[in-house]
């Protein structure tokens, strides 16, 4: 009987199996290799995965998601209190244990986080069984490195409820390291930093790999940071925009907010490959259509503090491992949120321009490693794993020794851009949008540049204030003039450049030969402010079509 590896994620889950000498990541009945961690209850049935997520806008009160944020926690946990504000379903307390309350087949029911997680695990089990054509019992399930004992135990219980024999609970970064270790055979000792930013949790781990033996040196992270937080910032931003444009507050209308959130999640994905994303939602609230757009620069500004905060656990993990960043040989990206270009840029800058490792599909790496471990634990006789020796190095990690066999790495699945916007879009509009984006990017760049700590002492306070105020004026003008003509945007940009260029040039000259402006942030589109237009590449970005 085959054993599977399951990545039980906050927002998406993934299942893999090791067979015929390699890992297969298994697609669900919709053909997707990751399945939303959603469960919905209706008058007639229970839906899990894509089916549940697809109907969430019509049934927000009875569609449960993010249950990983509840598992193993108490109802009065501050994080549970703050999360409840973002959820459309009801969470109630039973003896200080959080339970979700939904209407199912006409009556009110409560379910524990373990029960809901078990439904998702059961779905992953079915997906594997449909593919393998036989019953699946044994599984390795992954959890964030930060999970405490009660969260681990609760996850194990969920597996048991789903009818699985949980062979081991293993850390997600360690699983990713196993996947990575099988991709990269290295001789001398290598230090690897795994940066795992998923939908709901963030983990940083430092491992040493020598001759295929893994050892976890340190872990750090934030159980409450991920792609959903980036979505929340966009949702709040657009609720504010709707209020300004239409004088109506949609925040109490669950269905409207849910539809907006779905559009924001799509827009966020689009912004990883385009400079702008358009959002078009018909009849969002009281019959009002909401058509708007967001640039990558604006998205980065909304999340600037969150993006920057991803470096804190990196520094902590380095301190705990007693290493300097120069000693890290490889930086590995795991988790769908590592596709955000700004996150990659901050991390790359932190490691002084080091190339990041994206050789593992970030969505699948964890399930991949879990599947390898499941095969080892179940005594798979395949050549690829028979020489793998499992060394339990520390309670939060595990080691593998490989001698000989190695797995072919998964084909690199880079996410392509979402459907290109309709070709008939006239050229004039494209240029108009490009001019708007150029202005917006330029204004944000200037603002960020003069606020940067490295630059503050190289520029006089009046000059800094002049630039900051002028940029703020331009940005607030942009807020209210989203549909201005190309010439107006270009005129505004020239005005802004007149103010900024002399000051920035003066700053460059002052910094001069000695140390140069090595510390200059990479905020300038095209390096120098004059090249403002460079920030607007691909401005004719894809449109976000919304499907209920």
C-alpha positions in Angstrom: 0.0 0.0 0.0 1.5 3.3 -1.0 2.2 6.0 1.6 1.5 9.7 0.6 2.9 13.0 1.7 0.4 15.8 2.4 1.1 19.5 2.6 -1.9 20.7 4.7 -1.7 24.4 4.0 -3.6 27.4 5.4 -5.0 28.3 2.0 -4.1 25.4 -0.3 -3.1 21.8 0.2 -1.1 19.4 -2.0 -0.5 15.7 -2.0 2.3 13.6 -3.5 3.3 10.0 -3.8 6.6 8.4 -4.5 6.3 5.7 -7.2 8.3 4.3 -10.1 11.4 6.0 -8.7 10.1 9.5 -8.5 7.6 11.8 -6.8 4.3 12.4 -8.5 2.4 15.5 -7.3 -1.2 14.4 -7.8 -3.8 16.6 -9.6 -7.4 16.8 -8.3 -10.6 16.2 -10.3 -10.3 19.7 -11.6 -6.8 19.1 -12.9 -5.2 21.3 -10.3 -2.1 20.2 -8.4 -3.0 22.2 -5.4 -6.5 22.1 -3.8 -8.0 25.1 -1.8 -8.2 24.3 1.9 -11.9 25.2 1.9 -15.0 23.4 3.1 -18.5 24.6 2.4 -21.9 23.4 3.8 -25.1 23.8 1.8 -28.7 22.7 2.2 -28.0 19.5 0.4 -24.3 18.7 0.6 -20.8 19.4 1.8 -18.2 20.7 -0.7 -14.5 20.5 -0.3 -11.7 22.1 -2.3 -12.3 23.9 -5.6 -16.0 23.4 -5.5 -16.2 25.0 -2.0 -14.0 28.0 -3.0 -15.9 28.6 -6.3 -19.2 29.1 -4.5 -17.9 31.2 -1.6 -19.4 34.5 -2.8 -22.9 33.0 -2.8 -22.5 31.2 0.5 -20.0 33.2 2.6 -21.4 32.3 6.1 -21.2 28.6 5.6 -17.9 28.4 3.7 -15.0 27.7 6.1 -11.3 28.4 5.2 -8.1 29.3 7.1 -8.9 26.6 9.6 -5.1 26.1 10.1 -5.2 29.4 11.9 -7.5 27.9 14.5 -6.1 24.4 15.0 -4.6 23.7 18.4 -5.4 27.2 19.6 -7.7 28.5 22.4 -10.7 30.7 21.6 -9.2 33.6 23.6 -5.9 33.5 21.8 -5.3 37.1 20.5 -4.5 35.8 17.0 -7.9 34.1 16.9 -9.6 37.3 18.0 -7.9 39.3 15.3 -8.5 36.7 12.5 -12.2 36.5 13.2 -12.6 40.1 11.9 -11.5 38.9 8.5 -13.8 35.8 8.3 -17.2 35.6 6.9 -18.1 32.4 8.9 -18.9 32.4 12.6 -16.5 31.2 15.2 -17.9 30.3 18.6 -16.3 29.2 21.9 -17.0 25.8 23.5 -15.1 25.5 26.7 -12.6 28.0 25.3 -12.1 25.8 22.2 -12.8 27.7 18.9 -15.4 26.0 16.7 -17.0 27.1 13.4 -20.7 27.4 13.4 -22.5 26.8 10.0 -25.9 25.9 8.7 -25.8 22.4 7.1 -28.8 20.7 5.6 -31.1 23.1 7.3 -29.8 23.0 10.8 -27.0 24.8 12.7 -23.9 22.7 13.4 -20.6 23.3 15.0 -17.3 21.7 13.9 -13.9 21.8 15.6 -10.8 22.8 13.6 -9.6 19.2 13.7 -12.9 18.0 12.1 -12.7 20.6 9.3 -9.0 19.8 8.7 -9.9 16.1 8.6 -12.4 16.9 5.8 -9.6 18.5 3.8 -7.2 15.6 4.6 -10.0 13.2 3.5 -10.3 15.1 0.2 -6.5 14.8 -0.3 -6.7 11.1 0.5 -9.5 10.7 -2.1 -7.4 12.6 -4.7 -4.5 10.2 -4.1 -6.8 7.1 -4.2 -8.4 8.2 -7.4 -5.0 8.5 -9.0 -3.5 5.3 -7.6 -6.6 3.1 -7.9 -6.1 1.7 -4.4 -6.8 2.6 -0.8 -4.4 5.0 0.9 -3.8 4.6 4.7 -0.3 5.9 5.6 0.6 9.5 5.3 3.3 12.0 6.4 1.6 15.4 7.1 3.5 18.7 7.3 3.2 21.6 9.7 4.9 25.0 10.0 8.2 24.8 12.1 6.6 27.2 14.5 3.7 25.0 15.4 3.7 24.1 19.1 3.0 20.7 20.6 -0.8 21.2 20.8 -1.0 22.4 17.2 1.0 19.3 16.0 -1.1 16.9 18.1 -4.3 18.5 16.8 -3.0 18.1 13.2 -2.3 14.4 13.9 -5.8 14.0 15.3 -7.2 15.5 12.2 -5.4 12.8 10.2 -6.8 10.1 12.4 -10.3 11.5 11.9 -9.8 11.3 8.2 -8.9 7.6 8.5 -5.2 8.1 8.0 -2.3 6.5 9.9 -0.1 9.6 10.4 3.4 8.1 10.2 5.0 11.4 11.1 4.3 15.1 11.5 7.2 17.0 9.9 8.2 20.6 9.4 7.4 22.2 6.1 10.9 23.7 5.6 12.4 20.4 6.4 10.2 18.7 3.8 11.2 21.4 1.3 14.9 20.7 2.2 14.4 17.0 1.5 12.9 17.9 -1.9 15.8 20.3 -2.4 18.4 17.9 -1.2 17.3 15.3 -3.7 17.6 17.9 -6.4 21.0 19.1 -5.5 23.7 16.6 -4.7 26.5 18.4 -2.9 29.8 17.2 -1.5 31.2 19.7 1.0 29.0 21.2 3.7 26.5 23.7 2.4 24.4 26.1 4.4 20.9 26.5 3.0 18.3 29.0 4.0 14.8 28.1 3.3 12.4 31.0 2.9 8.9 29.7 3.0 6.2 32.3 2.6 2.8 30.7 2.0 -0.8 31.8 2.1 -1.0 32.1 5.9 2.3 31.2 7.5 5.9 32.3 7.2 8.9 30.1 8.1 12.6 30.6 7.8 14.9 27.7 8.4 18.7 27.3 8.1 20.0 23.8 7.4 23.4 22.3 6.7 23.6 19.6 4.1 26.7 17.5 3.9 27.0 14.4 1.8 23.2 14.2 1.8 22.9 14.5 5.6 20.6 17.3 6.7 20.7 19.1 10.0 18.4 21.9 11.0 20.4 24.7 12.6 17.6 27.2 13.4 14.1 28.1 12.6 12.2 31.4 12.9 9.1 32.8 11.4 5.7 34.3 11.9 2.6 32.0 12.2 0.6 34.9 10.9 2.1 36.3 7.8 1.3 35.3 4.3 -0.4 36.0 1.0 -3.8 36.4 2.7 -2.4 39.4 4.6 -1.4 41.0 1.3 -4.9 40.3 0.0 -6.4 42.0 3.2 -4.4 45.1 2.5 -5.7 45.3 -1.0 -9.3 44.7 0.2 -9.1 47.5 2.7 -7.6 49.8 0.1 -10.5 49.1 -2.3 -13.2 49.4 0.4 -11.7 52.8 1.0 -11.7 53.6 -2.7 -15.4 52.5 -3.1 -16.3 54.7 -0.1 -14.7 57.7 -1.7 -16.1 57.2 -5.1 -19.6 56.1 -4.2 -20.1 57.3 -0.5 -21.0 53.8 0.5 -19.4 51.4 3.0 -19.4 47.8 1.7 -17.4 46.4 4.7 -20.5 44.9 6.4 -21.7 43.1 3.3 -20.0 39.7 3.4 -20.8 38.7 -0.1 -19.4 42.0 -1.6 -16.3 41.8 0.5 -15.8 38.1 -0.5 -16.1 39.0 -4.2 -13.7 41.8 -3.8 -11.2 39.5 -2.0 -11.4 36.9 -4.8 -10.7 39.7 -7.3 -7.8 41.0 -5.2 -6.2 37.5 -4.9 -6.3 37.3 -8.7 -4.9 40.8 -9.1 -2.1 40.0 -6.8 -1.1 37.0 -8.9 -1.3 39.1 -12.0 1.0 41.8 -10.5 3.8 39.2 -10.1 4.1 39.2 -13.9 2.6 42.6 -15.0 3.0 46.2 -13.9 -0.8 46.7 -13.5 -3.9 44.6 -12.8 -7.4 45.7 -13.6 -10.4 44.7 -11.4 -13.8 44.6 -12.8 -16.7 43.5 -10.6 -20.3 43.8 -11.9 -22.9 45.0 -9.4 -20.6 44.8 -6.4 -22.9 46.6 -4.0 -26.4 48.0 -4.4 -26.1 47.5 -8.1 -23.0 49.6 -8.5 -20.3 48.2 -10.8 -16.8 48.5 -9.5 -14.1 49.0 -12.2 -10.7 49.9 -11.0 -7.0 49.0 -11.3 -3.9 48.8 -9.2 -0.3 49.1 -10.1 2.5 47.0 -8.8 4.0 50.1 -7.2 0.8 50.8 -5.3 0.5 47.1 -4.2 4.1 47.3 -2.9 3.3 50.5 -1.0 0.2 49.0 0.6 2.3 46.0 1.8 5.7 47.8 2.3 5.9 47.1 6.1 4.8 43.4 5.7 7.3 42.8 2.9 10.1 44.4 4.9 9.1 42.4 8.0 9.9 39.2 6.2 13.6 40.0 6.7 13.3 40.0 10.6 13.0 36.2 10.9 15.8 35.8 8.4 18.1 37.9 10.7 16.8 36.0 13.7 17.5 32.6 12.1 21.0 33.7 11.2 21.6 34.9 14.7 20.3 31.6 16.2 22.4 29.6 13.9 25.4 31.8 14.7 26.0 32.5 11.1 26.7 35.5 9.0 24.6 36.0 5.8 27.8 35.6 3.8 28.0 32.0 5.0 24.7 31.0 3.4 25.4 29.1 0.1 21.9 28.7 -1.1 18.6 30.6 -0.5 15.6 28.6 -1.4 12.1 30.0 -2.1 9.1 27.9 -1.0 5.5 28.9 -0.9 3.4 30.7 -3.5 3.9 34.2 -2.0 7.6 34.0 -2.8 6.5 34.8 -6.4 5.9 38.4 -5.4 8.8 40.3 -7.1 9.3 42.8 -4.3 9.7 40.0 -1.7 12.3 38.4 -4.0 14.1 41.7 -4.5 14.3 42.5 -0.7 15.6 39.0 0.0 18.1 39.2 -2.8 19.3 42.7 -1.7 19.6 41.4 1.9 22.0 38.7 0.6 23.9 41.2 -1.4 22.5 40.3 -4.8 22.8 36.5 -4.5 20.8 34.5 -7.0 17.8 32.9 -5.3 16.9 29.3 -5.9 13.6 28.9 -7.6 14.4 25.4 -9.0 11.6 23.8 -7.0 8.0 24.7 -7.8 7.2 26.8 -4.7 3.7 25.4 -4.3 4.8 21.7 -4.5 8.1 21.5 -2.7 6.7 20.7 0.7 4.4 17.9 -0.5 7.3 16.6 -2.6 9.6 16.2 0.4 6.8 14.7 2.5 6.2 12.1 -0.2 9.9 11.1 -0.2 9.8 10.8 3.6 6.6 8.7 3.4 8.3 6.3 1.0 11.3 6.0 3.3 9.2 5.4 6.4 7.1 2.8 4.6 10.2 0.9 3.5 10.0 1.6 -0.2 12.3 -0.7 -2.0 12.9 1.6 -5.0 16.6 2.2 -5.9 16.1 5.9 -5.6 15.3 5.8 -1.9 16.7 2.5 -0.6 20.0 4.1 0.1 18.4 7.0 2.0 19.1 6.7 5.7 16.8 8.7 8.0 18.6 10.5 10.8 16.5 12.2 13.4 18.8 15.1 14.1 16.6 17.2 16.3 13.0 17.2 17.4 12.1 19.8 14.8 14.0 18.4 11.9 15.2 15.2 10.3 18.1 14.1 8.2 18.6 12.0 5.2 21.7 10.3 3.9 21.7 9.8 0.2 24.3 7.5 -1.5 23.7 6.9 -5.1 20.0 7.3 -6.0 18.6 10.8 -6.6 15.3 12.0 -7.9 14.8 14.0 -11.1 13.6 17.4 -10.0 10.1 18.5 -10.9 9.8 20.5 -14.1 10.1 24.1 -13.3 6.5 25.4 -13.3 6.7 29.1 -13.6 3.4 30.8 -13.5 2.6 32.4 -16.8 0.8 35.6 -17.0 -2.9 35.5 -16.8 -4.9 35.9 -20.0 -3.7 39.0 -21.9 -6.1 41.9 -22.1 -8.3 42.0 -25.1 -6.2 42.9 -28.1 -8.8 45.4 -29.3 -7.9 47.7 -26.4 -7.0 50.9 -28.2 -3.4 52.2 -28.3 -4.4 55.5 -26.8 -5.7 53.9 -23.6 -2.5 51.9 -23.3 -0.4 55.0 -23.6 -2.6 56.8 -21.1 -2.2 54.0 -18.5 1.5 53.8 -19.2 1.8 57.5 -18.4 -0.2 57.1 -15.2 1.9 54.1 -14.1 5.1 55.9 -14.9 4.0 58.9 -12.8 2.8 56.7 -9.9 6.0 54.6 -9.9 8.2 57.6 -10.1 6.4 59.4 -7.2 6.6 56.3 -5.0 10.3 55.7 -5.9 11.2 59.3 -5.0 9.2 59.2 -1.8 10.8 55.8 -0.7 14.3 57.0 -1.8 14.3 60.1 0.4 12.7 58.2 3.3 15.4 55.5 3.1 17.6 55.4 6.2 20.8 55.2 4.1 19.9 58.4 2.3 18.5 60.5 5.1 21.8 61.9 6.2 22.9 62.7 2.6 20.0 65.1 2.0 19.0 68.3 3.8 15.7 68.3 5.8 14.1 71.1 3.7 14.9 69.3 0.5 13.6 66.0 1.8 10.4 67.6 3.0 10.0 69.4 -0.4 10.2 66.0 -2.3 8.0 64.2 0.2 5.3 66.8 0.1 5.4 67.1 -3.7 5.2 63.3 -4.1 2.3 63.1 -1.6 0.5 65.9 -3.6 0.9 64.0 -6.8 -0.2 60.7 -5.3 -3.4 62.2 -3.9 -4.0 63.9 -7.2 -3.6 60.5 -8.9 -6.2 59.0 -6.5 -8.9 61.4 -7.7 -7.7 61.5 -11.4 -7.5 57.8 -12.4 -9.0 58.6 -15.8 -7.0 61.7 -16.8 -5.5 62.1 -20.2 -1.9 61.0 -21.1 -0.8 64.7 -21.4 -2.0 65.5 -17.9 0.1 62.7 -16.4 3.1 63.6 -18.4 2.8 67.2 -17.4 2.5 66.2 -13.7 5.6 64.0 -14.1 7.6 66.9 -15.6 6.6 69.1 -12.7 7.7 66.5 -10.2 11.0 65.9 -12.0 11.7 69.6 -11.9 11.5 69.5 -8.1 13.3 66.2 -7.6 16.0 66.0 -10.2 18.2 68.9 -9.0 18.0 67.6 -5.4 18.8 64.0 -6.3 21.6 65.1 -8.7 23.1 67.3 -5.9 22.9 64.3 -3.5 24.7 62.1 -6.0 27.4 64.6 -6.5 27.8 65.2 -2.8 28.1 61.5 -2.2 30.7 61.6 -5.0 33.9 59.6 -5.4 34.5 58.5 -1.8 32.0 55.8 -1.0 29.7 56.5 -3.9 26.0 56.0 -3.4 26.5 52.3 -2.9 23.6 52.5 -0.4 21.1 53.9 -2.9 17.9 51.9 -2.9 16.9 50.3 -6.1 13.8 52.4 -6.0 14.4 54.4 -9.2 12.7 53.2 -12.3 15.6 52.8 -14.7 18.1 53.7 -12.0 18.0 57.5 -12.3 14.9 59.6 -11.8 14.9 61.0 -15.3 14.0 57.6 -16.7 10.6 57.7 -15.0 9.0 55.9 -18.0 10.9 52.7 -17.3 8.6 51.9 -14.4 5.6 51.4 -16.6 6.6 48.4 -18.8 3.7 46.2 -19.6 1.3 48.7 -18.2 -1.4 47.3 -20.5 -1.7 44.5 -18.0 -4.2 41.7 -18.0 -7.8 42.3 -16.9 -9.1 40.5 -13.8 -12.3 38.8 -14.9 -14.4 37.8 -11.9 -16.3 34.5 -11.9 -18.7 33.8 -9.1 
